[in-house]
Amino acid sequence: MRLLYCHTSIPFHSSNSKLQSLIPNFTPPKTLIRILSGALSLTLIASSPSPFFALESPSSPSSPSSEYCREQDLIEDLSSESEETFVTNEGIVEEAWEIVNDSFLDTSRQHRWSPENWQRKKEDIRSSSIQSRSKAHDVIKRMLASLGDPYTRFLSPDQFSKMARYDVSGIGMNIKEVPDENGGTKLRVLGLVLDGPAHLAGVRQGDEVLAVNGMDVAGKSAFEVLSSIQGPNETSVTLKVKHGNCGPIQSVTIERQVVARTPVFYRIEQMENGGPSVGYMRLKEFNALARKDLAIAMKRLQKMGASYFVLDLRDNLGGLVQAGIEIAKLFLNQGDTVIYTVGKDPQYQQSAVADNQPLTEAPLIVLVNNNTASASEIVASALHDNCRAVLVGEKTFGKGLIQSVFELHDGSGVVVTVGKYVTPNHKDINGNGIEPDYRNFPGWHDVEQRLSQCKYVHEHG
């Protein structure tokens, strides 16, 4: 059973279970972290659950129920592998066709995709004989090129494998929120790097994560837990896990193998003539530490007397979109919309909403330029449209598409544009960017006045 982990800017899905989720997001669980095209994300994934790992788990004396669980998992896995063994060349092409048919969102101005034209391609596939796997891959490439979308593309097995070499946890493990028997959610291990730190310490695919460093993770999102697992190289983290559905509970201490660097730089600046202090925060990228470290910076700056804040997103090309969403929530009131997503599939017709009170209500300036992209544009538009910040600088890049990566049964893959982001004021980010309120740094009195006027219009229509 081949396990993968992925360095990609886009959601990843396994075709073994169509649109199966491997990383959570604010949308239904069949999606991964939503990432704008071209941004970097560190996301661990696996091609499919491996019950062979569950069989290796440390266990207490077996019971009929635990034996039943293991037998069922093994049967399902062997069945899945046998299905993969006999995939035809035509079947691989048709599999790619189905993914596009179900998920592709045509965002081009030419609108070259249509259901009728795409159906004719399927009929052509079924009426032809494809003699080799390389020819099948060529057919898929031509089929995807006909869509006219530069982001929708084919990945050879080698390219797909190379896309699977980074890890957001730092211990070679990915987790996902799954429904539990009480109507809530629990966190399952859905990806492991073979012979990685977590695997060598005894964590197994399918394990339930119960605690991190002694803190219960009940009610927490997978993103929050992965962020808490992350840490500096050669430090340790202790996880409490329950092996499989039926196994024992075990605490394992795991040494991290990835250097986690803070993307946040901050300082306090005194205004002229002895005026209030300004807390300056620069965010270089949206990685797993971004939300936590920015929150720490804000609290420290407030203790140092900051009455105003500047968030510098210039030259920030993005990163983990979920990190961007969580950072926007630090400044927004409960119930404020962070971003909308639009797509053919209902899972992409969603919104992210702030669920807590802000860390600060102080006036805020967000610095942007033409290299402010992806997750940075989500943050900038969320704070601007909710009257929490004014934007200063240059028009942003305009990168607002969502891609998903789908694995095909022969180990190749397709990257497909499946949705786009729309600001709280219903403006399409992609190809348009976001215009700043000011080109040059305004006075704080002007900032306060503009935000006050914005809120009045917002509340009174």
Secondary structure, DSSP 8 states (H G I E B T S, - for coil): -----EE-SS-EEETTSTT--SS--SS-TT-----BTT---EE---SS--HHHHHHS---S--HHHHHHHHHHHHHHHHHHHHHHT--HHHHHHHHHHHHHHH----SSS----HHHHHHHHHHHHHS---SHHHHHHHHHHHHHTTT-TT-EEE-HHHHHHTS---SSSSSEEEEEEE-TTSSEEEEEEEE-TTSHHHHHT--TT-EEEEETTEE-TT--HHHHHHHH--STT-EEEEEEE-TTTS-EEEEEEE--S-----EEEEEEE-GGG--EEEEEEE--B-TTHHHHHHHHHHHHHHTTEEEEEEE-TT---B-HHHHHHHHHTTS-TT-EEEEEE-SSGGGSEEEE--S--S--S-EEEEE-TT--THHHHHHHHHHHTTSEEEEES------EEEEEEE-TTS-EEEEEEEEEE-TT--B-TTT----SBSS---HHHHHHHHHHHHHHHHH-
